[in-house]
Amino acid sequence: MGIAFGAGPVIESAPTRQDLVLEFINEHVTNHASDGHTWNLPFLHIPFLDWLRYDWVMLCVAVVVSVVVATIGARRHRPVPTGLSNVIEALVVFIRDDIAIANLGAKEGRRLTPFFCSLFVFILSVNLLGLIPMCSSATGNINVTCALALLFLVLAVGLAISRRGVLGFLKSFVPHGAPVILLPILVPIEVISLLARAFALMVRLFANMLAGHIIIFAMLGLVVIFGYLTFPVVGIVVALLFAFELFVAIFQTYIFTLLSAIFIGLLLNPEH
Amino acid sequence: MDLSHIHLAAIGAGLATIGAGLGIGLLWSHGLQSMARQPELLPKIQVSMFIGAALVEGVALFALVICFMQMK
């Protein structure tokens, strides 16, 4: 890093430890936030597998995990389920009662419960896989959360159009009983608020997942800068941050599912 | 004086957390007061408080994302 005072010459010193740590954190973060670098097996290198990308592999693993968990959980052993089936049933009942029916009404809520369950289990597996040491969190990549937010947007607009027709959907952007003079201001605000909700869903999930990783890297970077004697204290702090990140992973999936249900409900039944 | 060595993005991210802290603090204080007044509404108020906290944090994280974009 250069130091410049006034009109003097710029002095370029040798890269300090701080620079190396910053560079490592930057490279790791931008690799997660952008396209992602290639993935290969943890300790081998097979040139044949160089076309795989990190987050793409993580998404496939998460899909496999979700399908396996749901298939095992959905088998009907006996009238009162035990074990994993019990957990899955509790989860589905929770999503059906508190998320789907509370926001969409009884009929639409039952129809859309499978969508919210799949969304919940998928985002939960993607988030939790990011906590395993050699894996990364696919939702730490903004392209993945953009796809999830687009999923919500397409579903919301598609449901609204199928219920009321295209003209009815466009008319729902006009607030009921507003003076005609204010319409050029109110209608763009309504349209932008729908897009802003999808954008906020995307950014909220992405930033929460990425910030957890970055904080842990920055704390471990402190150990590199200040020597290995600081490791016990920093180790305890990092362990606590890890526990907090576990809570954030589960909480953010609940928030994503709940908010998408609320916004779909608001779009289907515009409050007069 | 050349100020290129000051990381303004980090200062911006720090400022953003002021808003988040204020928002979440006010939200929970009013929520706790109302929960104390009417304990039978506890589950509904708790759920609403969590939703509100997520929305406020979302706004603060917009600023954090812009800070991420400043990293080279």
Interface residues (C-beta under 8 A of the other chain):
Chain A: M1 G2 I3 A4 F5 G6 N26 V29 T30 A33 D98 A200 V203 R204 F206 A207 N208 L210 A211 I214 F251 Q252 I255 L258 L259 I262
Chain B: M1 D2 S4 H5 V47 F50 I51 A54 L55 E57 G58 V59 L61 F62 L64 V65 F68 M71 K72
